[in-house]
Amino acid sequence: MEKNYLENQALFSSVMVFDQNRYNHRAEKDENGKMIRKAYTAPYGAVTLPDGGMRFSFYAPEAKSVEVRGLGGSFPGEIRHAMQRGEDGWWSVDVEPDAIEPGFHYHEYFVDGVRTFNPRVPFGYGCGSFFNVCDTADPDNDFYHIKDVPHGSVHMDIYKSEVCGGRFRNCWVYVPPMYAKHPQKRYPVWYLHHGGGENETGWVWQGKINFILDNLIAEGKCEEMIVVMNSFEAFRETQQEDVFENVAYSDVLVHDCIPYIDGKYRTIADAEHRAIAGLSMGTVYSYLTAFEYPEFFKWIGCFSGHIMPVSRDGAYFGHTFDYSEIFKNRELFNDRIRLMFHTGGVREGFGQPREIPGDEMPYRWQTYKENGYHVDGQAYRGFHEWDTWRFSARDFAMRLFK
């Protein structure tokens, strides 16, 4: 595997640090007996090997055992990989390529049986907790790498939400590379959402959405666009101290966030130039928002999600809805939607038919596409993990606003 795949900076950047420091410092005495700080090379905590495996390293000079375990299908968590103690208190283990696949991996470390974090490995937030994360380089896919192309900017914006009772919220906003150089140009907007147990930072640090779009724009494969990333967790205070209640995120997005974005950035503020998408539970919130406010969105991305004309068992994540009439009327559907794009990993069960009792059509994207609906989809090699969603975002972006 070539060096540029093994050591691309995108594989090591995280919410804690962008350029990993490969040096540690320790106090030593110089020849005059004066205490000084001396830098020494320290192993990086997770490194892709030329054969496609990974070398994990952990500094624990007093430990009796150190182990590493994956979390997810592409780095299975059923086995703890025991590290071997080396010189200077460093432990390490080489995980073979057949035990860890190319792509993104949450993983965790155990020192003397106690779960802990590795400070020499990037951090990410997912599954409702912090985890160490790593990327096994993939020689067949570098579309999310940092490349020598013009780069866009990522802003963290703060806006006030009246729907949430005046509370402040933040959203992360990607603007394309030439945004500042063309002050008269206006841009379409893609509202992009995380999954359950994650937050608005996920698409930047785990998803690499800014690098994906930088590369696609440079290659002429997608339109220049603004991307807005919100948390779909929305709440407001109640009369009881320290008690909050959930509010409808769809209302927050439409009544608070979109007006803020349209007021600050040079957007094309109509449904034809506005998209919404999400992964996993973010699919649900994106889907519901698009159909509740059809005058706002013409483009819908459902990553690791399914078509749902009606809520199952009367509700879905607390929402009751019935869009069956829209789905039964192709002309009505196509008038409202330019594209509904469904994606998922083949090893997470994506693409399996799901029936609604009493409905004549299985609600999977292939069936609707065959019947002339503005629906398309794609299955990828992976599991319910960021690898699948990076592919999803790339392919959706290439279809948008055309």
Buried (B, 14 or more C-beta within 10 A) or exposed (E): BEEEBBEBEBBBBBBEEEEBEEEBEEEEEEEEEEEEEEEEEBBBBBBBBEEBBBBBBBBBEEBEBBBBBBBBBBBBEEEBBEBEBEEEEBBBBBBEBEBBBBBBBBBBBBBEEEEBBBEBBBBBBBBEEBBBBBBBBBEEBBBBBBBEEEBBEBEEBEBEBEBBEEBEBBBBBBBBBEBEEEEEEEBBBBBBBBBBEBBBBBBBBBBBBBBBBBBBBBEEEBBBBBBBBBBBBBBBBEEEEEEBEEBBBBBBBBBBBBEBBBEEBBBBBEBEBBBBBBBBBBBBBBBBBBBBBBEBBBBBBBBBBBBBBBBEEEEBEEBEBEBBEBBEEBEEBEEBBBBBBBBBBBBBEBBEEEEBEEEEBBBBBBBBBEEEBBBBBBBBBBBBBBBBBBBBBBBBBEBBBE
